[in-house]
Amino acid sequence: MNGRSDSELPASVNCLINPGAVGQARGAAPLASYAVLDMERRRVSFREAAYDYRATIRKLRAAKLVAQVTLEPPRGVWRQVEKYKARWARYWAERQ
């Protein structure tokens, strides 16, 4: 495992848990994201694992899937642009 984050779920509300997706990493490293849900303790653990993303990209391109899905993770200035967009999205989501 390359990453891990644990959160306690509120007891009085339902929660939607979205850990991410394999093949569409938006962070600095191309990691697969997933979640482990423990309903007895009302905890969710977000985790990340390395995978062969280049092989995934080759297979997606071979299947003639849409280019946006098969792009490699952003580098250089584009990585900063993606971080900026994610930060603003979180900012506005918190104010809704």
Secondary structure, DSSP 8 states (H G I E B T S, - for coil): --EEEEEE--TTS--------TT---SSS-EEEEEEEETTTTEEEEEEEE--HHHHHHHHHHTT--HHHH-----THHHHHHHHHHHHHHHHHHT-
